[in-house]
Amino acid sequence: MARVSVESAEDAEAAERRRSTRTELIVRVAYSTVDEMFSEFTRDINEGGLFIETEKPQAQGTEVTMHFNLPGSDETVSTIGRVVHVTSGDAMNPPGMGIEFEELSSEDRRRIDALIRSLRIGQPPS
């Protein structure tokens, strides 16, 4: 089961790099590079990408193929993204990588946008 909530405070430096505010979203995501496959959990998502919590993040610039399900949907989101931020973590934040969506169908983008809007206002997605 996915756990979702709205993040209330953000690190000012990270927020400046981001185009959209992050919304906490914890779902399993399967992702792969050219030669490896992984399965981890997201930490948050926004209209432009997501953060995957992992002890072994890929290098910045790495292209990854991702597959995940949004809460309340049986349809799998399949997309390609690029690692744009890597963090080793600290006392407040886990290690992982920020991935920017590069290829996302218009339907998947609509579904992600609807989910994010619903989470921000505290209502289930339609």
Sine and cosine of phi, psi and omega as CSV:
sin_phi,cos_phi,sin_psi,cos_psi,sin_omega,cos_omega
0.00,0.00,0.64,-0.77,-0.02,-1.00
-1.00,0.09,0.60,-0.80,0.09,-1.00
-0.94,-0.33,0.78,-0.63,-0.03,-1.00
-0.74,-0.68,0.58,-0.82,0.12,-0.99
-0.29,-0.96,0.18,-0.98,-0.01,-1.00
-0.99,-0.13,0.76,-0.66,0.04,-1.00
-0.97,0.26,0.72,-0.69,-0.09,-1.00
-0.99,-0.13,-0.49,0.87,-0.03,-1.00
-0.73,-0.68,0.55,-0.83,-0.01,-1.00
-0.76,-0.65,0.47,-0.88,0.12,-0.99
-0.92,0.40,0.79,-0.61,-0.11,-0.99
-0.87,0.50,-0.67,0.74,-0.02,-1.00
-0.90,0.43,-0.71,0.71,0.00,-1.00
-0.91,0.41,-0.62,0.78,-0.01,-1.00
-0.90,0.44,-0.55,0.83,0.02,-1.00
-0.92,0.40,-0.56,0.83,-0.01,-1.00
-0.97,0.26,-0.41,0.91,-0.10,-0.99
-1.00,0.02,0.59,-0.80,0.04,-1.00
-0.99,0.11,-0.49,0.87,-0.05,-1.00
-0.75,-0.66,0.51,-0.86,0.05,-1.00
-0.90,0.44,0.67,-0.74,0.04,-1.00
-0.98,0.22,0.55,-0.83,0.09,-1.00
-0.84,-0.54,0.80,-0.60,-0.03,-1.00
-0.88,0.48,0.74,-0.67,0.03,-1.00
-0.45,-0.89,0.89,-0.46,-0.02,-1.00
-0.92,-0.39,0.96,-0.27,0.06,-1.00
-0.65,-0.76,0.42,-0.91,0.06,-1.00
-0.96,0.28,0.70,-0.72,0.06,-1.00
-0.79,-0.61,0.78,-0.63,0.11,-0.99
-1.00,-0.08,0.76,-0.65,0.01,-1.00
-0.62,-0.78,0.41,-0.91,-0.02,-1.00
-0.60,-0.80,0.45,-0.89,0.15,-0.99
-0.96,-0.28,-0.20,-0.98,-0.01,-1.00
-0.84,0.54,-0.61,0.80,-0.12,-0.99
-0.80,-0.60,0.12,0.99,-0.01,-1.00
-0.63,-0.77,0.45,-0.89,0.08,-1.00
-0.85,-0.52,0.56,-0.83,-0.04,-1.00
-0.64,-0.77,0.31,-0.95,0.13,-0.99
-0.61,-0.79,0.90,-0.44,-0.05,-1.00
-0.68,-0.73,-0.19,-0.98,0.04,-1.00
-0.89,-0.46,0.59,-0.81,0.12,-0.99
-0.97,0.26,0.34,-0.94,0.11,-0.99
-0.94,-0.35,-0.65,0.76,0.01,-1.00
-0.38,-0.92,0.17,-0.99,-0.06,-1.00
-0.55,-0.83,0.45,-0.89,0.22,-0.98
-0.60,-0.80,-0.07,-1.00,-0.09,-1.00
-0.89,0.45,-0.38,0.92,-0.08,-1.00
-0.98,-0.22,-0.19,0.98,-0.04,-1.00
0.10,-0.99,-0.25,-0.97,-0.02,-1.00
-0.52,-0.86,0.20,-0.98,0.04,-1.00
-0.90,-0.43,0.79,-0.61,0.05,-1.00
-0.96,-0.27,0.83,-0.56,0.04,-1.00
-0.98,0.19,0.86,-0.51,0.00,-1.00
-0.35,-0.94,0.55,-0.83,0.07,-1.00
-0.98,0.19,-0.28,0.96,-0.05,-1.00
-0.80,-0.60,0.94,0.35,-0.01,-1.00
-0.92,0.39,0.45,-0.89,0.08,-1.00
-0.98,0.21,0.32,-0.95,0.00,-1.00
-0.93,0.38,0.52,-0.86,0.07,-1.00
-0.83,0.55,0.70,-0.72,-0.01,-1.00
1.00,-0.10,-0.21,0.98,0.00,-1.00
-0.93,0.36,0.71,-0.70,0.08,-1.00
-1.00,0.07,0.71,-0.70,0.03,-1.00
-0.77,-0.64,0.59,-0.81,0.12,-0.99
-0.98,-0.17,0.76,-0.65,-0.08,-1.00
-0.82,-0.57,0.52,-0.85,0.08,-1.00
-0.66,-0.75,0.79,-0.61,0.03,-1.00
-0.40,-0.92,0.34,-0.94,0.05,-1.00
-0.94,-0.34,0.67,-0.74,0.09,-1.00
-0.99,0.13,0.49,-0.87,0.04,-1.00
-0.83,0.56,0.69,-0.72,0.04,-1.00
0.99,0.16,0.16,0.99,-0.02,-1.00
-0.73,-0.68,0.63,-0.78,0.09,-1.00
-1.00,-0.06,-0.15,0.99,-0.03,-1.00
-0.99,0.13,0.74,-0.67,0.00,-1.00
-0.99,0.10,0.73,-0.68,0.13,-0.99
-1.00,0.07,0.83,-0.56,0.05,-1.00
-0.87,-0.49,0.81,-0.59,-0.08,-1.00
-0.48,-0.88,0.26,-0.97,0.12,-0.99
-0.90,-0.43,0.66,-0.75,0.03,-1.00
-0.63,-0.78,0.05,-1.00,0.00,-1.00
-0.75,-0.66,0.68,-0.73,0.03,-1.00
-0.93,0.36,0.86,-0.51,-0.02,-1.00
-0.91,-0.42,-0.20,0.98,-0.02,-1.00
-0.46,-0.89,0.72,-0.69,0.05,-1.00
-0.80,-0.59,0.69,-0.72,0.04,-1.00
-0.73,-0.68,0.62,-0.79,0.03,-1.00
-1.00,0.06,-0.09,1.00,0.04,-1.00
1.00,0.04,0.24,-0.97,0.06,-1.00
-0.41,-0.91,-0.22,-0.98,-0.06,-1.00
-0.89,0.46,-0.45,0.89,-0.06,-1.00
-0.98,-0.19,-0.39,0.92,-0.11,-0.99
-0.72,-0.69,0.60,-0.80,0.00,-1.00
-0.98,0.20,0.30,-0.95,0.10,-0.99
-0.95,0.30,0.41,-0.91,0.03,-1.00
0.28,-0.96,-0.35,-0.94,-0.07,-1.00
-0.58,-0.82,0.64,-0.77,0.11,-0.99
-1.00,-0.02,0.76,-0.65,-0.04,-1.00
-0.86,-0.51,0.79,-0.62,0.03,-1.00
-1.00,-0.07,0.74,-0.67,0.05,-1.00
-0.91,0.41,0.76,-0.65,0.09,-1.00
-0.95,-0.31,-0.62,0.78,0.03,-1.00
-0.79,-0.62,0.89,-0.45,-0.02,-1.00
-0.57,-0.82,0.81,-0.58,-0.01,-1.00
-0.89,0.46,0.42,-0.91,0.00,-1.00
-0.89,0.47,-0.57,0.82,0.03,-1.00
-0.92,0.38,-0.70,0.72,0.03,-1.00
-0.90,0.43,-0.64,0.77,0.03,-1.00
-0.89,0.47,-0.67,0.75,0.03,-1.00
-0.89,0.46,-0.69,0.72,-0.01,-1.00
-0.91,0.42,-0.66,0.75,0.03,-1.00
-0.91,0.41,-0.72,0.70,0.02,-1.00
-0.86,0.51,-0.68,0.73,0.02,-1.00
-0.90,0.44,-0.67,0.74,0.03,-1.00
-0.88,0.47,-0.73,0.68,-0.02,-1.00
-0.88,0.48,-0.71,0.70,0.03,-1.00
-0.86,0.51,-0.69,0.73,-0.03,-1.00
-0.92,0.40,-0.61,0.79,0.02,-1.00
-0.92,0.39,-0.61,0.79,-0.02,-1.00
-0.93,0.36,-0.47,0.88,0.04,-1.00
-0.98,-0.19,-0.02,1.00,0.08,-1.00
0.98,0.19,0.43,0.90,0.03,-1.00
-0.84,-0.54,0.49,-0.87,0.02,-1.00
-0.91,0.41,0.54,-0.84,0.00,-1.00
-0.92,0.40,0.48,-0.88,0.00,-1.00
-0.99,-0.13,0.00,0.00,0.00,0.00
